[in-house]
Amino acid sequence: MSSTTGLTRTPLRRFLDYAVLSVLAFVFALPVLYLFVGSLKPSDEVLDGLSGFLPTHLSLDNYTAVLDSLNSDSTGYFWRFMGISLLLAFVVVTGGLFVNSMAAYGLSRLKWRGRNAVFTLVLLLMLVPFESVAVPLFYLFNDQRNTLYILALPFIANAFSVYQFHTFFRSIPPSIEEAARIDGAGPWRTFFAIVVPMSKPAFASVAILTFLTQWGSFLWPVLMVSDPSVRPLPLEMSVFQAQLPPDYGQTLAFGVLLVLPVLIVFVFFQRWFVQGVASSAVKG
């Protein structure tokens, strides 16, 4: 009787789980839907409440207006702002993957005096918000303002990325690396030839989270950039939005153009990202 009851309850529970998750997904997707629909509507129809979700009077005029308004030396060029953001994200992501993965490997697999103390320090650094160190960093690098490298340098080394890599590396069986050492492989060869190929989910999840953080970075560019020629896209959007009179349709179109690279990166790395997060959750 109990086994039959369990079998009959399982589909119901599964249905309820999917129903709740579907409702939550729909609720979280509503702002994104409003963003995309509103970007295709005239500005005077964007703020019409729930009717703003209705796909009426759709066109690409807002996108054309945004690109046309940012297409001169006086206003700057949209694609230049986009290129600066892509360059900064590329430098931070690639540099972060290299630096943080090697640091995590040294903390998780190599044996040296003070390793546990250093890892404890890394964990403590995860508790320090960037806002608390932004002003000291501003005075430290004040002479390097309006340069591209200073927009990326403080974000390459990241304590949370080190922790993610550390957690994943600890899940790799030590016997694999021991076999590599028996074959004559040193720490460098073991890391790049064995550990890195086995850690694609970890690299993908760290890459996506780093890209998201860097792509939406706003406080640091506000402090360090006054020259429009090195202005990243999120900072330019704040300047564009402050123009009077406000055009909400164009603002939403700008928002879609800002979000689009993030969606592309996430779709490309989605499978490995989910595997990396699941592995970190289980092993952590």
N, C-alpha and C positions, 0 to 999 in steps of 0.2 A: 504494500500500500504506500509506504513512504517513498520507495523508488519511483512509483508511478506519479506520485504527487510532485516529486522533484523534477521529473521529465516534463510534466505539464506546466510547471512554473517557470522553467528555464526560457522557453520562447517568450513568455510574457515579460519577464525581466529584461530580456534582450530588446524586446520592442520598446519598453519604457526607457531603457538606456539610450537607444537610438532616437527616440522621440525627444527626450530632454536635450541630448547633444544637438539635434537638428534645430530646436528652438534657440538654444544658445548661439549656435553658428549663425542663424538668421539675424539674431539681435546684434551680434558683433559685426555682421556684414552690412547692416543698414547704413552706417556712416560712409562706408566705401561706395555703396550703391548710390547714395545721395551725391557723393563727390563726382562720380562718373556721369550720372544723369545731369546734374547741375552744370557740369562743364560744357554740355552740349546745348544748353538752353539760354535764351536771352537773359540778361542780367535782371530785368524787372520781374522775371518769373522764378528766379532761384529761391527767393525767400518767401514763397507762398505756402509755407507750412507743409502739410502732408501732400498737397498737390505737387510739391517739388519733386516727388518721386515719379510722377507720371511722365512718360517719355513723349512729350509733345513739343512741337516746334524745334526739333533737333537739327543742329548744324555744327560745322567745324569753325564757325566764325570766331569763337573765343580763342581757339588755338592760333588761328591766323593772326588775330589782333595781338596776342602775346608775342609771337615771333616777330611781327612787324614793328612793335613798339620797342623791342630790344634788338635793334639791328642798325645801330649807328655808333659813332665814336662818342657822342655825348651821353648816350644811355648805356652803352656797353652792348655786347653781343651775347644773346642767349646761349649759343653753342659754346662760346668761350667759358661762360659760367659753368655749363654742364661739363665741359672738358676738364676744368680745374677740379671740380668735385670728383670726377672719375679718376683723375690722376692721384689725388690725395687718398681716395679710397683704395686704389691699387697699391700704393706705397705702404699704407698702414696695414692692409690685409696681408700682402706678401711678406713684408718685413715682420709683422706680428706672428705669422705662421712659422717663420724660420726661427726667430728669437725665442718665442714662448714655448714652442715644441722642444727645442734643445734644452731650455731651462728645465722644463718638466721632466725630460728624460734623465737629466742629471740628478734631479731630486727623487725620482721614482726608481731608477735602476742602478745608478752608480753609487758606490759606497765611499763616503768621505766624511771626515770629521766636521761636525756642525751642520750636517744635512737637515736634521729634524728642526734645528733652530731656524734655519733659513726658510724652510717650508712653513713653519709657524708664522714667520714674518710675512710671507706671501699671503697667508690666510688673513692676517690682521690688515694687510693693505686692501683686501677686498671690502673691508668695512669703511674705508675712507672715501667719501664722495669727492668727485672731481671739483665740485664747487668750493670745497674747503681749501683746496690748494691752487685754485685758479689765479687768485690775486698774487700770491708769492711767485708763481710761475710767470705772471705778467711782468713783475718787476725784474725777475731774473733774466728774461728774454726780451726786455723792452727794446734793446738795440737791434734785435732781429725782426721787428715788426714789419708787416707787408712783404714777407717772404714765404714762398710755398713750403720750404722744408720745415719751418717752425710750426706750420699748421699741422704737420704730420708727426713730427718727432716725439712729442709727449705721449702719443697714443700707441706707439709700436709695442713697447713692453706693457703687458697687461696682466694683473694678478689673477683675474678671473679666467683668462685664457690658459694661464699656466696651470691653474687648478683643474680645468676641464681636461687638458692633455694628461696631467698627472693621474687623474682618475681613470682615464682610458688605458694608459700605459700599464697601470697596475693590474689590469685585467688580462694582459697578454701573458701566456704561460712562460715562466723563466726558462723552461727546457729548450725553447726555440732559440733563445739567445745563447744558451750554453752550448748548443750544437754548433752555432755559428762561431763561437770562440774556439771550439775544438778544431774547426776547419781553418783556423788562423785569422778570422775576421776580428779586427779591432773595434773599439766603441764607435768610431765614425762610420765604418762600413756597416756594422750591425744596425746602426740607427737608420742610415739612408737606404740600405738595400733590403732590410727586413722589417724594421719597426714602422717606417713611414708607409710602405705599401699596405701593411695590415691595418693602418689607422686612418683610412680614408673617411670613415664616418666622423671621427673626431675632427679631422682637418676641415671637413665640410661644415660641421656645426659651428666650429670656431670662426671659420671664414664668414659665414652668414651673419652671426651675431656681431662680429667685428665690423662688417660692412654696414649693417644697420646702424650701429652706434656712430661710426664715422660719417656716414651719409647724412644723418640727421644732426650732426654736430653744429651747434649754434653759438653757445656761450663763448667758446675759445675764439672763433672767427670774429665775433663782436669786439672782443678785447684786443685782438692782434691785427685786424685788417681795417684800414681806412682808405686804401687805394682800390678803386673799382677794378683795376686790371687783375687783381689776385683775389677777387671776391668769389667765394663758392656759392653754389646754387641756393641753399637754404637762406643764406644771408641776403642774397639778391631778392628772394621772394618776399622777405620782410620789407625791403625797400620798395618793391613793386606794389605790395599791398597797402603801403602807407600813402600812396599817391591819391590825390583828390581830383575829382570825385571818385569814390570807390566803385569799381566794377566787379561785382561778385562773380559773375560768370567767368570773366577772365582770371580772377583769383583762383577759382576752382579748376580751371584749365591749367593754370600754372601748377596747382597742386597735383594734378594727374601726371603732368610731365615730370614732376619731382618724384612721385611714387613709382613711376613705371620701371626705372632701373632696379628698384628693390624687388618688385614682383618678378622681373626676369631672372635675377640672381636666385631668388628663393625657388622658383620653379625648376631651375637648372640643377640646384643642389638638394632638392626636396627629399629625395630618397635617402641619401647619405645623411642629411641633417636629422631626419627622424630616427635613423639607426644610431647616430651618435648621441642624441638626447636620451633615447631609451637605454643605451648601454651605460651612460653616465648615471642615470637615475638608479639602475639596478646595482651597479658596482659601488656607487657612492654611498 
